[in-house]
Amino acid sequence: MTSAHAAALDTAGDVEGRSLWQDAWRRLKRNRAALASMIILGVVAAVCLIGPYTLPWPYDAIDWDHVEAMPPNMELGHYLGTDSVGRDLLARTLVGGRVSLMVGVLATMVALFIGVTVGAVAGFVGGRVDQLLMRLVDLLYSVPLTFFVIILMVMFGRNFILMFLAIGAVEWLTMARIVRGQTLSLKSKEFIEAARASGGSTAGIILRHVVPNVLGVVIVYVTLTIPQVILLESFLSFLGLGVQEPFTSWGVLLNEGAAELEVNPQTLIVPAVFMTATLFCFNFLGDGLRDALDPKDR
Amino acid sequence: MWSYFARRLLIGIPTLLAVVLFCFFLMRLAPGGPFDGEAPVPPEVLANLRARYHLDDPLWRQFFSYLGNLLQGDFGPSFKYKDFTVTELIAQGLPVSIENGLSAIILAILIGLPLGITAALAQNSARDYAVSGLAMVGIVIPTFVTGQLLILAFGVWLKGTPFQLPAGGWNDGAFLNRILPVTVLALPFVAYIARISRASMIEALRTNFVRTARAKGLPYRTVVLRHAMKAALTPVITFLGPATAFLLTGSMVIETIFQIPGIGRYFVQGALNRDYTLVMGVTIVGAAFVIVANLIVDMLYAVLDPKVRYE
């Protein structure tokens, strides 16, 4: 009897507890659309990063024998044809994707940094600081910020670093609101009280205890911000205010492709397919992550 | 309630002032000045020019004179369109942009709201998935791509059929010339409004007051249209505030694609030509618009939602 009891206790000891992240991962795996999106995004990112090195034509080389846009040709190595000045369309799309994804990720990181800092400080410190920061967020919400991104690009030259800094500085508002809300609900939890009782500093508690606990919500929002940033970048590039030649991005390619849609539809279709597929995947993945991670729906 | 509105209005004014201040100092920080032409101006002439335009005054005085001019509706001369003042350009472009924007918003509400609500009423049905899928498409595909595709379809492929539409140009606002731009401008909003109204309707249908209304025997139709609808509408109205800001950026794209003489196109042209005064003017007018729109939305919201408190 006692030994049986002990054995039962033993096996009970073997059952591993599931952490929040393992739990979320299991839920995410059950969501087919999100899982497929994750795989596609991984493939797109890998192809954009590695692909250009393996292609026979560099993205900025002109194939003088095929200057007019040419339909796909396997023998010449133009797997998806060329654009109107004879540059390899696939190579350009992949390099453009690299730039678009990079702007998307970097700008979102900037937004993440500002948003989490502002949100966590406002929520945790509370009082005057909270009032001040949230009024600032309200104020910025009621201003057409895209205009300011464009003004900055115009005045200080269209360089890559400025672009993602400017976009990031515009996209942090919602992040700050979400993180503040989460922090407010965390603030009264026992483990925060314990940390404070054991003498942790405010900055230390925010970094060690608050930030890790809002990460779930933040990751959801990051996945939903990246496609917005990519869209904003493509919009700027489309207007001629973003990435400049000889560099390229999906927005630039869509702009070029749109101009000659009638004659060479492939110059629009190829980058459009890559870009919309990526945006779709980010959105599906974001929705899936929200279902998996958002404590509200549990 | 009125003091709440008054306070909201009072918050709007410093916001606009902050925008003006920011614009003004950005303009002063920008490299290059209005008199840096290709041929160098003789120093004496330059000195006279600078004195003429008060460029030697202290910065704060320049700011207040700019502000004073703004209050009188004077945005200064355009650097690029030398025969026009910025005020004239904005006065020309603004009505066109407002007409298109309003039409697009109304169209988006007329299409998006029924889509979202009917999807919510049949949650997880094929219809629901179709609406959600369409909404995702509307959000993900950029307007400059849909715009070009529609131009190709209605301007080129359908040429000679009764469905042919003008592929661009404004033609003094002829109805046919408006159809494509307004549709393209409305598409993302249809998607957003359908999405938001679907989510809020689903939430509203689960509330206790809806259950009570059902329990006391009201017909389903009445419950949905009178009780749930009101709760479902508030998030949609909240969205309309920020939507004006999206609308402004959207108008840049459609006015560029369809060659419409609105302020969005002036802004893009101004930005490409480094026409600082024009860019600033459009930004300030745009910001004023967004602020006023948010104010109106707040008021509507306060009227519609009894939960809003007025402290």
Interface residues (C-beta under 8 A of the other chain):
Chain A: D138 L139 Y141 S142 V143 P144 L145 T146 F147 F148 I150 I151 L152 M153 V154 M155 F156 P227 L231 S234 F235 F238 L239 G240 L241 L254 N255 A258 L261 E262 L268 A272 M275 T276 L279 F280 N283
Chain B: I11 G12 T15 A18 V19 F22 C23 L26 L29 A30 P31 M136 I139 V140 I141 P142 F144 V145 Q148 L149 L152 V156 G241 P242 A245 L248 T249 M252 V253 T256 F267 V268 A271 L272 R274 Y276 V279 M280 V282 T283 G286 A287 V290 I291 N294
